[in-house]
Amino acid sequence: MAPKSRPKKAKRASAKSKKTTGKAGTQKKSAKKSKKAKRGGKAKVARSRSAYLIYISECRTEVLQRKGLQEGKVDFAEASRILGQAWNDLAAPEKTIFEALAAVDKHRVVLAGLSVRGRADAPAAAAALQSALASLGRAPAAAGPSGIAAELMDAMEALDARMPFTLRAALAPLLNAGPDAATP
């Protein structure tokens, strides 16, 4: 017995399907992208840097020059091996400096991703701001020249710009009261 085949339904060419091809389809896609942007699509925040990455960004040329190598003349694998060994040989007090800088950078990421829509977000925002300010106070003087402190301040200013007035009003007493008031 042969299986019964169903008759195929005839596809109707509609005006809508014709619009999705060619330039009209491109315009339709760009309209969708702009709608997404209007809905509040967030810009990506750079991930926080580890103490090692901060060390590399600040000391790369110095470490390579100590080994007698020039920046552009050494391949990536060799440079990574030398920089990793230099990090491992670094004394604990010097590593602590870079770990403090990494802690400040983590607070930048937290502030950038913080929800600040209404009064209910005030305790979390206050706790995050107090923690960020405390880490900035513990940061070494190296935080200034490296730009990490400036990046944290930029994140605070961006947070302030996103914050509605009602949240600012609810946040002020929590920040003035001290660290115990910020916890829910």
LINLIN-V580082 format. One record per pair of residues at least 24 apart in sequence whose ideal C-beta (glycine too) atoms are under 8 Angstrom apart, sorted by the first residue. I is the first residue (numbers start at 1). J is the second residue. If there is no record, write none. Layout:
i = [I,I]
j = [J,J]
This chain:
i = [45,45,45,46,47,48,48,48,48,48,49,49,50,51,51,51,51,51,52,52,53,54,54,54,54,54,54,55,55,55,56,56,58,58,59,97,97,100,100,100,100,100,101,101,101,101,101,101,103,103,103,104,104,104,104,104,104,104,104,105,105,105,106,107,107,107,107,107,107,108,108,108,108,108,111,111,111,111,111,112,112,112,114,116,116,116,116,116,117,117,118,118,118,119,119,119,121,122,122,122,122,123,123,123,123,124,125,125,125,125,126,126,126,126,126,127,127,127,129,129,129,129,130,130,130,132]
j = [109,112,113,109,109,102,105,106,108,109,102,105,102,95,98,99,101,102,87,98,102,98,101,102,105,146,148,87,90,98,83,87,142,146,86,140,142,135,138,139,140,143,139,140,142,143,146,148,135,138,139,132,135,136,139,143,148,149,152,148,151,152,135,131,132,135,136,152,155,132,148,151,152,155,152,155,156,158,159,155,158,159,159,159,162,163,164,167,164,167,164,166,167,166,167,170,167,167,170,171,174,174,182,183,184,184,159,163,167,171,171,174,175,181,182,179,182,183,156,159,171,175,175,179,182,156]
